[in-house]
Amino acid sequence: MLLAGGAALALSVQAAAPSPAAGAPAGPVRSPHYGDALFLFYQGQHFSALSGLLASQQLRRTAPHDDEAELLRGGLLLGYGLHREAGAIFDRLAATGAAPSVRDRAWFFMARLRQQRGLLDDAQAALDRVGPALPGELEEDRQLLQGQLLLARGDAAAAAQALQAARERPSLAASRYLRFNLGVALLRAGRSAQGAALLRELGEAPAADEEARALRDKANLALGFTALREGAPREARAHLQRVRLQSLDAPAALLGFGWAADALDDPRSALVPWTELRSRGGSDAAVLEARLAVPHALASLGAFGQALQDYQQALQAYALEQTALDASIAAVQAGSLVDALLERTDGGAAPSSLITLTPAGPTVGTSLVRANEANARGLIPSALPQRLPDLPHPAQLVPLLAGHEFHQALTSLRDLRFLAANLDRWQQALGSYRDMLAHRKDVHEARLPALQAALARSVPTATGASFAPGTSSSTLEGLGRQRDALAAELLAAQEAADGRAFASEREAALRGLVQRSRATLERLRLENGGFSAPAGEALSAPPDAAQRLDRVEGALDWTLARALPERLWTARKALAATDASLTAAGSRAEAIRAAQRDEPARQDAFAARIEGLQARIAALQAPVAAAALEQQQAVQALAVSALEQQKARLQVYAEHARFALAQLHDRSLSASATASASPAAAPAAVPPANAVTRPTTQMPGPSDAAPR
């Protein structure tokens, strides 16, 4: 696990970086609470990680990893889109002397998030604070991000200069993304020859994986449309025919290929890609334009009847599309889109799940175009649904779902709904805590009388380990008095070195036997006047009985004296254990008294805390619900705006189709009036200038190429 680089790794994950922080010192995590936050983070439980980290920081439990914990918190906040709060954290870390590598990574990811949110000035300010301490791959991303920001501001010349300087770095010279963005910047800056040369290298280079093939398609598409605008249709066809039919750029490439053929006065060749494009269906702008381009080519070939029929079919298709758009707008305004998207969101999905256009229609799959991070929501799992929502015409939402703006808005809405659900769960949990507290009060009140009676019997006047004399030996005071008596005896025996005080029962019995034997001998001596027996009578005791008893008593005393040190140590140990037990018993008794005295206050404090949290949750629920509603309306407004734009485009296409129909009718009337004019010799119908004679698909820029 990374120590100082733990939070930096968090930021790397947020920005979809596949490897841990380079150069971060590895080592053990010495704070369990900080380690718990890291564990939750790596498990994907980012909200729990953030909550636990905030609590641990408030209780000062993250030392000695305070800086790492603060950086991790900044990364988590940045993942939730709170870039201002995260920026304040990074500023504090920079002021307190954080490692340059950690600080630079933090500001880089801050710049990337702000750029994705459209905050170009703020993104540039954050990027300007990045030093030279970024690892190789992130340094490449930084250069690309700088070029994107300049292009987004319309300064193509400065973007080309910055990217050209980055290309001179050995570590970035081979970057496909840098070369692509540099080529686009050169084209936009008016340096067409240099830009086309760079894009041509990418467009003709072999591609070993899907990522490289996707970028190659984009390069060829940009070259093809540039050639079309410059009046070089043959060159445009050469570039556009390299775009794969199953790629995301295939519709635009098919449309441009047809216009290149049309510019070469070869309408028959133009019909092939346009017919293929029209058969794909969907609401893509290129497909809609192909519905007009096909009859235009037919009219150029003199097939006026078929052209007339295709124009009419195009009008019918546009009308159906308009109806579907109206139904989709109504469904979006009713909330169906938001509900469907959030229900279909898979939080564990890879952040590269993107919409893919196939001949069968749009699907949601995994794109390997590495830099399209419209669906990478930092530390938050991707909010992109795994399949399209159930709407009257979901394909119309494909361009919208693939955009940064809508994805950010949808993810913010999901976060707000999560917060609202979290508050609801806590509100229900507080009800359970209230019930638990009421049950605890009932149990306490039921057990209190018996506890008080038992305590009065055992400790009538005790406080701590002080005991009052004159109480029953069954009380702690009586036991303490007995202990004091035993301690006095032990002290006296120790001072007198009296081993007899430690005699065992057997030794005490032997000593008593000796004493009784002495008393018997003394009685015999007094009764018989000594131990000499009269003539003819047997003695009742041996003459040396007294000496023998002395030897026995001496042996007993010697044994007791020898065992005295050991028995004295054992007695002291037992007395110490008795002291500890009595002290613990006294402490428990006092704790019981304190508990019965303080428990009502503690219960009241818990009740007040529950009520305070209840009020706080209620106060938070209203603004969160309002923010969620406002965010839902913003998401729906984005969808409705995109659908309205499609309606406007359809209206333009329908007007052009009607105009073309009118031209065909005029041509038909003119042909009938002039018998000598044949359909083959008739001049071609003049197609609508904006819809069918000029390509409408814009040349891709760096944001379309999706650099890392």
NUSE-971049 format. One line per 3 residues: number of its first residue (from 1); their letters; for each residue y, x, z of C-alpha. Coordinates in nm, 2 decimals, padded with zeros to 4 digits. Each point is the difference from the previous one (the first is absolute). Example, Ala and Ser with C-alpha at 12.3 -4.5 7.8 and 13.67 -1.06 7.14 Angstrom:
REM NUSE-971049
1	as	-00.45 01.23 00.78  00.34 00.14 -00.07
***
This chain:
REM NUSE-971049
1	mll	00.00 00.00 00.00  00.35 00.12 -00.08  00.22 00.08 00.30
4	agg	00.36 00.06 -00.12  -00.09 -00.13 -00.35  -00.15 -00.33 00.12
7	aal	00.32 -00.20 -00.07  00.06 00.20 -00.32  -00.35 -00.10 -00.11
10	als	00.09 -00.36 00.08  00.30 00.03 -00.24  -00.23 00.15 -00.26
13	vqa	-00.23 -00.30 00.02  00.30 -00.23 -00.02  00.10 00.16 -00.33
16	aap	-00.36 00.00 -00.13  -00.03 00.38 00.03  -00.38 00.08 -00.01
19	spa	00.00 00.31 00.21  00.11 00.08 00.36  00.32 00.18 00.08
22	aga	-00.01 00.35 -00.13  00.07 00.27 00.25  -00.02 -00.23 00.30
25	pag	-00.14 00.18 00.30  -00.33 -00.14 00.10  -00.10 -00.04 00.36
28	pvr	-00.12 -00.24 00.27  00.19 -00.31 00.10  00.07 00.05 00.37
31	sph	00.15 -00.34 00.06  -00.26 -00.28 00.01  00.27 -00.27 -00.06
34	ygd	00.14 00.18 -00.31  -00.36 00.05 -00.12  -00.06 -00.37 00.04
37	alf	00.30 -00.08 -00.22  -00.14 00.25 -00.26  -00.34 -00.16 00.01
40	lfy	00.15 -00.35 -00.06  00.21 00.13 -00.28  -00.30 00.16 -00.18
43	qgq	-00.19 -00.32 00.05  00.27 -00.18 -00.19  00.12 -00.20 00.30
46	hfs	00.36 00.10 -00.05  00.17 -00.27 00.20  -00.23 00.07 00.30
49	als	00.07 00.37 -00.04  00.37 -00.06 00.00  -00.01 -00.23 00.30
52	gll	-00.22 00.23 00.20  00.21 00.30 -00.09  00.32 -00.17 00.11
55	asq	-00.15 -00.09 00.33  -00.13 00.35 00.06  00.34 00.15 -00.09
58	qlr	00.17 -00.24 00.24  -00.24 00.11 00.28  00.04 00.37 -00.10
61	rta	-00.37 00.04 -00.07  00.02 00.19 -00.33  00.08 00.35 00.13
64	phd	-00.05 00.27 -00.12  00.01 -00.18 -00.34  00.34 -00.17 00.04
67	dea	00.13 00.12 -00.34  -00.32 -00.08 -00.18  -00.01 -00.35 00.15
70	ell	00.36 -00.06 -00.09  -00.06 00.11 -00.36  -00.31 -00.22 -00.02
73	rgg	00.22 -00.29 00.12  00.25 00.07 -00.26  -00.27 00.01 -00.27
76	lll	-00.14 -00.34 00.12  00.35 -00.15 00.00  00.06 00.14 -00.35
79	gyg	-00.33 -00.15 -00.11  00.13 -00.34 00.11  00.32 00.06 -00.20
82	lhr	00.23 00.07 00.29  00.15 00.30 -00.16  00.32 -00.01 00.21
85	eag	-00.19 00.01 00.33  -00.23 00.27 -00.14  00.30 00.20 -00.13
88	aif	00.15 -00.01 00.35  -00.32 00.15 00.14  -00.01 00.27 -00.26
91	drl	00.36 00.09 00.08  -00.09 00.04 00.37  -00.30 00.21 -00.09
94	aat	00.22 00.22 -00.22  00.25 00.04 00.28  -00.26 00.10 00.25
97	gaa	-00.15 00.27 -00.22  -00.30 -00.16 -00.17  -00.20 00.22 -00.23
100	psv	00.16 00.02 -00.35  -00.32 -00.10 -00.18  -00.03 -00.31 00.21
103	rdr	00.37 -00.09 -00.04  00.00 00.05 -00.38  -00.30 -00.21 -00.05
106	awf	00.16 -00.28 00.21  00.32 00.00 -00.21  -00.20 00.01 -00.32
109	fma	-00.19 -00.31 00.08  00.31 -00.16 00.12  00.16 00.07 -00.34
112	rlr	-00.30 -00.14 -00.19  00.00 -00.33 00.20  00.38 -00.05 -00.05
115	qqr	-00.04 00.07 -00.37  -00.28 -00.26 -00.02  00.23 -00.25 00.17
118	gll	00.28 00.07 -00.25  00.22 00.18 00.26  00.09 00.28 -00.24
121	dda	00.29 00.15 00.19  -00.19 00.00 00.33  -00.30 00.14 -00.17
124	qaa	00.21 00.29 -00.15  00.15 00.06 00.35  -00.35 00.03 00.15
127	ldr	-00.12 00.22 -00.29  00.29 00.23 00.05  -00.12 00.07 00.35
130	vgp	-00.34 00.13 -00.12  -00.03 00.37 00.04  -00.23 00.25 -00.18
133	alp	-00.29 -00.05 00.25  -00.19 -00.26 -00.20  -00.36 00.08 -00.11
136	gel	-00.07 00.04 -00.37  -00.10 -00.35 -00.09  00.28 -00.16 00.19
139	eed	00.25 00.24 -00.16  -00.11 -00.13 -00.34  00.05 -00.35 00.12
142	rql	00.35 00.09 00.14  00.11 00.14 -00.34  -00.13 -00.31 -00.17
145	lqg	00.17 -00.23 00.25  00.33 00.19 -00.06  -00.03 -00.06 -00.37
148	qll	-00.08 -00.37 00.05  00.31 -00.04 00.22  00.22 00.16 -00.26
151	lar	-00.14 -00.21 -00.28  00.03 -00.32 00.21  00.37 00.09 00.04
154	gda	00.04 00.04 -00.38  00.05 00.37 00.01  -00.26 00.11 -00.25
157	aaa	00.16 00.34 -00.06  -00.01 00.09 00.36  -00.36 -00.13 00.03
160	aqa	-00.11 00.22 -00.29  00.17 00.30 00.15  -00.16 -00.06 00.34
163	lqa	-00.35 -00.05 -00.15  00.04 00.30 -00.23  00.08 00.22 00.30
166	are	-00.30 -00.14 00.18  -00.22 00.08 -00.30  00.09 00.36 00.03
169	rps	-00.18 00.02 00.34  -00.36 00.14 -00.06  -00.15 -00.27 00.22
172	laa	00.16 -00.28 -00.20  -00.02 00.13 -00.35  -00.33 -00.17 -00.08
175	sry	00.09 -00.34 00.15  -00.06 -00.28 -00.25  00.23 -00.23 00.19
178	lrf	00.29 00.24 00.00  -00.03 00.07 -00.37  -00.01 -00.38 -00.07
181	nlg	00.31 -00.07 00.20  00.18 00.30 -00.14  -00.08 -00.12 -00.35
184	val	00.13 -00.35 00.07  00.31 00.14 00.16  00.07 00.22 -00.30
187	lra	-00.04 -00.29 -00.24  00.24 -00.21 00.21  00.24 00.29 00.01
190	grs	00.01 00.02 -00.38  -00.21 00.31 -00.03  -00.27 -00.18 -00.21
193	aqg	-00.17 00.31 -00.15  -00.07 00.17 00.33  -00.10 -00.33 00.17
196	aal	-00.23 -00.10 -00.29  -00.16 00.35 00.01  -00.09 -00.04 00.37
199	lre	-00.14 -00.35 -00.05  -00.19 00.11 -00.30  -00.18 00.26 00.20
202	lge	-00.11 -00.26 00.24  -00.08 -00.26 -00.26  -00.23 00.24 -00.19
205	apa	-00.16 00.18 00.29  -00.36 -00.07 00.10  -00.04 -00.22 00.30
208	ade	-00.30 00.05 00.24  00.06 -00.29 00.23  00.16 -00.35 00.01
211	ear	00.32 00.13 00.16  00.06 00.24 -00.29  -00.09 -00.25 -00.26
214	alr	00.24 -00.26 00.14  00.28 00.25 00.00  -00.09 00.10 -00.35
217	dka	00.03 -00.36 -00.11  00.35 -00.03 00.15  00.11 00.32 -00.17
220	nla	-00.12 -00.13 -00.34  00.16 -00.33 00.06  00.33 00.16 00.08
223	lgf	-00.02 00.22 -00.31  -00.09 -00.29 -00.22  00.29 -00.22 00.10
226	tal	00.24 00.29 -00.02  -00.12 00.07 -00.36  00.05 -00.37 -00.08
229	reg	00.36 00.00 00.12  00.07 00.32 -00.19  -00.14 -00.15 -00.32
232	apr	-00.32 00.20 -00.03  -00.27 -00.27 -00.02  -00.27 00.24 -00.13
235	ear	00.04 00.23 00.29  00.01 -00.31 00.23  -00.34 -00.12 -00.13
238	ahl	-00.15 00.34 00.06  00.11 -00.01 00.36  -00.08 -00.36 00.07
241	qrv	-00.35 00.01 -00.14  -00.10 00.25 00.27  00.06 -00.27 00.27
244	rlq	-00.33 -00.14 00.12  -00.06 -00.37 -00.06  -00.11 -00.06 00.36
247	sld	00.29 00.17 00.17  00.29 -00.17 00.17  00.23 00.12 -00.28
250	apa	-00.22 -00.15 -00.28  00.21 -00.32 -00.06  00.32 00.19 -00.05
253	all	-00.18 00.25 -00.22  -00.16 -00.27 -00.22  00.34 -00.16 -00.05
256	gfg	00.17 00.32 -00.08  -00.27 00.10 -00.24  00.04 -00.32 -00.19
259	waa	00.38 00.05 -00.02  -00.06 00.35 -00.13  -00.22 -00.14 -00.28
262	dal	00.26 -00.27 -00.07  00.27 00.27 -00.03  -00.22 00.17 -00.26
265	ddp	-00.01 -00.33 -00.20  -00.37 -00.04 00.08  -00.02 -00.35 00.16
268	rsa	-00.38 -00.02 -00.06  -00.05 00.31 00.23  00.24 -00.15 00.25
271	lvp	-00.22 -00.32 00.02  -00.29 00.19 00.15  00.16 00.11 00.33
274	wte	00.21 -00.31 00.03  -00.30 -00.23 -00.05  -00.19 00.20 00.26
277	lrs	00.29 -00.02 00.24  00.05 -00.38 -00.05  -00.37 -00.06 00.07
280	rgg	00.03 00.16 00.35  00.20 -00.29 00.13  00.20 00.01 00.32
283	sda	00.37 00.01 00.07  00.07 00.36 -00.08  00.33 00.04 -00.20
286	avl	-00.19 00.19 -00.27  -00.25 -00.28 -00.04  00.27 -00.26 -00.02
289	ear	00.18 00.20 -00.26  -00.32 00.05 -00.20  -00.01 -00.38 -00.05
292	lav	00.32 00.03 -00.20  -00.09 00.33 -00.17  -00.33 -00.13 -00.15
295	pha	00.17 -00.28 -00.20  00.28 00.23 -00.10  -00.26 00.24 -00.15
298	las	-00.17 -00.30 -00.17  00.33 -00.11 -00.15  00.06 00.35 -00.12
301	lga	-00.34 -00.02 -00.18  00.09 -00.33 -00.15  -00.24 -00.21 00.21
304	fgq	00.28 -00.25 00.08  -00.24 -00.28 00.09  -00.19 00.21 00.25
307	alq	00.33 00.14 00.13  00.13 -00.36 00.04  -00.32 -00.10 00.19
310	dyq	00.02 00.31 00.23  00.37 -00.06 00.08  -00.09 -00.35 00.10
313	qal	-00.29 00.12 00.21  00.23 00.25 00.16  00.24 -00.28 00.09
316	qay	-00.29 -00.19 00.15  -00.11 00.30 00.19  00.35 00.06 00.13
319	ale	00.02 -00.37 00.11  -00.33 00.03 00.19  00.12 00.32 00.15
322	qta	00.33 -00.16 00.11  -00.20 -00.29 00.16  -00.22 00.25 00.18
325	lda	00.31 00.19 00.11  00.15 -00.32 00.14  -00.32 -00.07 00.19
328	sia	-00.02 00.35 00.13  00.36 -00.01 00.12  -00.07 -00.33 00.18
331	avq	-00.31 00.15 00.16  00.19 00.31 00.10  00.28 -00.20 00.16
334	ags	-00.26 -00.20 00.19  -00.14 00.32 00.16  -00.33 00.01 -00.19
337	lvd	00.07 00.35 -00.14  00.07 00.15 00.34  -00.29 -00.16 00.17
340	all	-00.24 00.10 -00.28  00.12 00.36 -00.01  -00.02 00.04 00.38
343	ert	-00.34 -00.16 00.01  -00.14 00.23 -00.27  00.15 00.32 00.15
346	dgg	-00.26 00.25 00.10  00.15 00.22 00.27  -00.27 00.26 -00.05
349	aap	00.06 00.04 -00.37  00.09 00.33 -00.15  00.38 00.02 -00.06
352	ssl	-00.06 00.06 -00.37  -00.12 -00.35 -00.07  00.20 -00.11 -00.31
355	itl	00.00 -00.27 -00.26  -00.18 00.10 -00.32  00.05 -00.16 -00.34
358	tpa	-00.33 -00.05 -00.19  -00.09 -00.19 -00.32  -00.13 -00.28 00.23
361	gpt	00.33 -00.03 00.18  00.16 00.16 00.31  -00.22 00.11 00.29
364	vgt	00.06 00.19 00.32  -00.19 00.32 00.02  00.04 00.36 00.10
367	slv	00.24 00.20 -00.21  -00.03 00.38 00.00  00.36 00.04 -00.11
370	ran	00.07 00.20 00.31  00.38 -00.03 00.02  00.03 -00.38 -00.03
373	ean	00.04 -00.05 00.37  00.15 -00.35 -00.03  -00.29 -00.11 00.21
376	arg	00.00 00.28 00.26  00.17 -00.14 00.30  00.02 00.31 00.21
379	lip	-00.22 -00.03 00.31  -00.05 -00.37 -00.06  -00.31 -00.10 -00.20
382	sal	00.08 -00.12 -00.35  00.13 -00.35 -00.02  -00.11 -00.05 -00.36
385	pqr	-00.26 -00.27 -00.04  -00.33 00.09 -00.14  00.01 -00.27 -00.26
388	lpd	00.27 -00.23 -00.15  00.11 -00.31 00.20  -00.11 -00.35 -00.10
391	lph	00.31 -00.12 -00.19  00.03 -00.20 -00.32  00.06 00.32 -00.19
394	paq	-00.05 00.31 00.22  00.02 00.25 -00.29  00.37 -00.06 -00.01
397	lvp	00.03 00.18 00.34  -00.17 00.32 -00.12  00.33 00.19 -00.07
400	lla	00.15 -00.13 00.33  -00.30 00.10 00.21  00.01 00.35 -00.14
403	ghe	00.36 00.06 00.11  00.14 00.19 00.30  00.24 -00.27 00.10
406	fhq	-00.25 -00.29 00.02  -00.26 00.21 00.17  00.24 00.12 00.27
409	alt	00.12 -00.36 00.05  -00.36 -00.13 00.03  -00.10 00.28 00.24
412	slr	00.30 -00.08 00.22  -00.10 -00.36 00.00  -00.35 00.09 00.10
415	dlr	00.12 00.22 00.28  00.22 -00.28 00.13  -00.29 -00.25 -00.01
418	fla	-00.21 00.26 00.19  00.27 00.03 00.27  00.02 -00.38 00.02
421	anl	-00.38 -00.03 00.04  00.01 00.28 00.26  00.26 -00.18 00.20
424	drw	-00.21 -00.32 -00.02  -00.30 00.19 00.13  00.20 00.14 00.29
427	qqa	00.13 -00.35 00.08  -00.35 -00.13 00.02  -00.11 00.30 00.20
430	lgs	00.28 -00.06 00.26  -00.14 -00.35 00.05  -00.34 00.16 00.09
433	yrd	00.17 00.25 00.23  00.17 -00.29 00.17  -00.33 -00.17 00.06
436	mla	-00.16 00.32 00.13  00.29 00.05 00.24  -00.04 -00.36 00.13
439	hrk	-00.37 00.05 00.05  00.07 00.33 00.19  00.24 -00.18 00.23
442	dvh	-00.25 -00.27 00.07  -00.27 00.25 00.09  00.24 00.20 00.21
445	ear	00.10 -00.31 00.20  -00.36 -00.10 00.05  -00.12 00.34 00.13
448	lpa	00.31 00.08 00.20  -00.10 -00.19 00.33  -00.34 00.17 00.03
451	lqa	00.15 00.34 -00.08  00.26 -00.04 00.26  -00.26 -00.10 00.27
454	ala	-00.22 00.29 -00.09  00.29 00.24 00.01  00.12 -00.13 00.34
457	rsv	-00.34 00.05 00.14  -00.04 00.35 -00.13  00.36 00.14 00.03
460	pta	00.19 -00.21 00.25  00.27 00.25 00.06  -00.07 00.29 -00.23
463	tga	00.25 00.16 -00.23  -00.13 00.28 -00.21  -00.22 00.23 00.21
466	sfa	00.16 -00.07 00.34  -00.22 -00.19 00.24  00.08 -00.20 00.31
469	pgt	-00.22 00.06 00.31  -00.19 -00.27 00.17  -00.13 -00.18 -00.31
472	sss	-00.35 -00.08 -00.09  -00.22 00.27 -00.13  -00.06 -00.22 -00.31
475	tle	00.36 00.05 -00.10  00.15 00.30 -00.16  00.19 00.07 00.32
478	glg	-00.33 00.01 00.20  -00.16 00.23 -00.25  00.31 00.22 00.01
481	rqr	-00.03 00.01 00.38  -00.36 00.10 -00.02  00.09 00.27 -00.25
484	dal	00.26 00.14 00.23  -00.25 00.02 00.29  -00.25 00.18 -00.22
487	aae	00.27 00.24 -00.12  00.08 00.08 00.37  -00.36 00.07 00.08
490	lla	-00.03 00.22 -00.31  00.31 00.20 00.10  -00.13 00.04 00.36
493	aqe	-00.34 00.11 -00.12  00.16 00.24 -00.24  00.22 00.16 00.26
496	aad	-00.28 00.03 00.25  -00.25 00.12 -00.26  -00.23 -00.26 00.14
499	gra	-00.30 -00.03 -00.22  -00.15 -00.27 00.22  00.26 -00.25 -00.13
502	fas	-00.16 00.03 -00.34  -00.37 -00.03 00.12  -00.22 -00.23 -00.20
505	ere	-00.19 -00.29 00.16  -00.32 00.21 00.03  00.19 00.30 00.15
508	aal	00.18 -00.24 00.24  -00.34 -00.15 00.10  -00.15 00.35 00.06
511	rgl	00.31 00.09 00.21  -00.04 -00.31 00.20  -00.37 00.07 00.06
514	vqr	00.09 00.35 00.13  00.25 -00.15 00.24  -00.25 -00.25 00.13
517	sra	-00.26 00.27 00.04  00.25 00.20 00.21  00.07 -00.30 00.22
520	tle	-00.37 -00.05 00.05  -00.05 00.36 00.10  00.29 -00.02 00.24
523	rlr	-00.15 -00.31 00.16  -00.34 00.17 00.04  00.16 00.30 00.16
526	len	00.19 -00.21 00.25  -00.30 -00.21 00.09  -00.25 00.29 00.04
529	ggf	00.24 00.26 00.14  -00.06 00.22 -00.30  -00.27 00.05 -00.25
532	sap	-00.26 00.14 00.25  -00.28 -00.26 00.04  -00.18 -00.05 00.34
535	age	-00.35 00.13 00.05  -00.26 -00.19 -00.19  00.27 -00.18 -00.23
538	als	00.09 00.07 -00.37  00.36 00.08 -00.10  00.18 -00.29 -00.18
541	app	00.21 00.24 -00.22  -00.04 00.36 -00.12  00.20 00.26 00.19
544	daa	00.19 00.11 -00.32  00.08 -00.36 -00.11  00.37 00.05 00.06
547	qrl	00.01 00.32 -00.21  -00.19 -00.17 -00.28  00.26 -00.28 00.00
550	drv	00.28 00.25 -00.01  -00.16 00.16 -00.30  -00.04 -00.33 -00.18
553	ega	00.36 -00.10 00.08  00.12 00.34 -00.12  -00.19 -00.04 -00.33
556	ldw	00.16 -00.34 -00.05  00.35 00.13 00.07  -00.06 00.30 -00.23
559	tla	-00.11 -00.24 -00.28  00.31 -00.22 00.05  00.23 00.30 00.01
562	ral	-00.14 00.13 -00.32  00.04 -00.34 -00.18  00.35 -00.05 00.13
565	per	00.20 00.14 -00.30  -00.19 -00.21 -00.25  00.01 -00.31 00.20
568	lwt	00.36 00.04 00.08  00.08 00.03 -00.37  -00.20 -00.31 -00.08
571	ark	00.17 -00.19 00.27  00.34 00.10 -00.13  -00.09 -00.10 -00.35
574	ala	-00.13 -00.34 00.12  00.32 -00.05 00.21  00.21 00.08 -00.31
577	atd	-00.19 -00.25 -00.21  00.05 -00.26 00.28  00.37 00.07 -00.01
580	asl	00.01 -00.04 -00.37  -00.20 -00.33 00.02  00.22 -00.13 00.27
583	taa	00.32 00.10 -00.18  -00.12 -00.16 -00.32  -00.10 -00.32 00.18
586	gsr	00.34 -00.01 00.16  00.17 00.06 -00.34  -00.21 -00.28 -00.15
589	aea	00.09 -00.23 00.28  00.37 00.08 -00.05  -00.04 -00.05 -00.38
592	ira	-00.16 -00.33 00.06  00.29 -00.11 00.22  00.25 00.13 -00.26
595	aqr	-00.19 -00.18 -00.27  00.00 -00.33 00.18  00.37 00.06 00.07
598	dep	00.10 00.12 -00.35  -00.24 -00.20 -00.22  00.21 -00.31 -00.01
601	arq	00.30 00.21 -00.11  -00.21 00.18 -00.26  -00.12 -00.33 -00.14
604	daf	00.35 -00.13 -00.01  00.11 00.31 -00.18  -00.28 -00.04 -00.26
607	aar	00.10 -00.37 -00.04  00.36 00.10 -00.06  -00.11 00.27 -00.25
610	ieg	-00.21 -00.25 -00.19  00.29 -00.25 -00.01  00.24 00.28 -00.11
613	lqa	-00.23 00.11 -00.28  -00.05 -00.37 -00.10  00.38 -00.04 -00.03
616	ria	00.03 00.33 -00.19  -00.27 -00.10 -00.24  00.16 -00.33 -00.05
619	alq	00.33 00.17 -00.07  -00.16 00.23 -00.26  -00.20 -00.27 -00.18
622	apv	00.30 -00.18 -00.13  00.17 00.30 -00.17  -00.33 00.13 -00.13
625	aaa	-00.08 -00.35 -00.14  00.34 -00.02 -00.16  -00.03 00.35 -00.15
628	ale	-00.34 -00.08 -00.14  00.13 -00.32 -00.15  00.30 00.19 -00.15
631	qqq	-00.23 00.27 -00.13  -00.24 -00.26 -00.15  00.30 -00.16 -00.18
634	avq	00.10 00.35 -00.12  -00.35 00.06 -00.14  00.00 -00.34 -00.16
637	ala	00.34 00.06 -00.15  -00.12 00.32 -00.16  -00.29 -00.18 -00.15
640	vsa	00.21 -00.29 -00.12  00.26 00.24 -00.15  -00.27 00.19 -00.19
643	leq	-00.15 -00.33 -00.13  00.35 -00.13 -00.09  00.05 00.32 -00.20
646	qka	-00.32 -00.06 -00.18  00.12 -00.36 -00.07  00.32 00.14 -00.15
649	rlq	-00.19 00.24 -00.21  -00.23 -00.27 -00.12  00.31 -00.21 -00.09
652	vya	00.13 00.28 -00.21  -00.33 00.04 -00.17  -00.02 -00.37 -00.06
655	eha	00.35 00.00 -00.16  -00.09 00.28 -00.23  -00.32 -00.18 -00.10
658	rfa	00.20 -00.31 -00.08  00.24 00.21 -00.20  -00.28 00.16 -00.19
661	laq	-00.15 -00.34 -00.07  00.33 -00.12 -00.14  00.02 00.30 -00.22
664	lhd	-00.35 -00.07 -00.13  00.09 -00.36 -00.07  00.31 00.11 -00.19
667	rsl	-00.21 00.25 -00.20  -00.25 -00.28 -00.08  00.28 -00.23 -00.12
670	sas	00.15 00.28 -00.20  -00.34 00.08 -00.16  -00.05 -00.37 -00.09
673	ata	00.35 -00.01 -00.16  -00.06 00.32 -00.20  -00.32 -00.05 -00.20
676	sas	00.01 00.36 -00.13  -00.01 00.15 00.35  -00.35 00.08 00.12
679	paa	-00.11 00.04 00.37  -00.10 00.36 -00.07  00.34 00.09 -00.14
682	apa	00.19 -00.19 00.26  00.21 00.22 00.24  -00.14 00.04 00.34
685	avp	00.13 -00.22 00.27  00.27 00.15 00.22  -00.16 00.03 00.35
688	pan	00.21 -00.04 00.32  00.18 00.32 00.06  -00.06 00.03 00.37
691	avt	-00.36 -00.13 00.02  -00.19 00.12 -00.30  00.18 00.28 -00.18
694	rpt	00.06 00.23 00.29  -00.24 00.11 00.28  00.10 -00.15 00.33
697	tqm	-00.22 00.21 00.23  00.22 00.26 00.16  -00.10 00.37 00.00
700	pgp	-00.17 00.09 00.33  00.19 00.20 00.25  -00.11 00.20 00.30
703	sda	-00.03 -00.31 00.22  -00.23 -00.16 -00.26  -00.20 00.32 -00.03
706	apr	-00.06 -00.02 00.37  00.03 00.36 00.11  -00.14 00.09 00.34
***
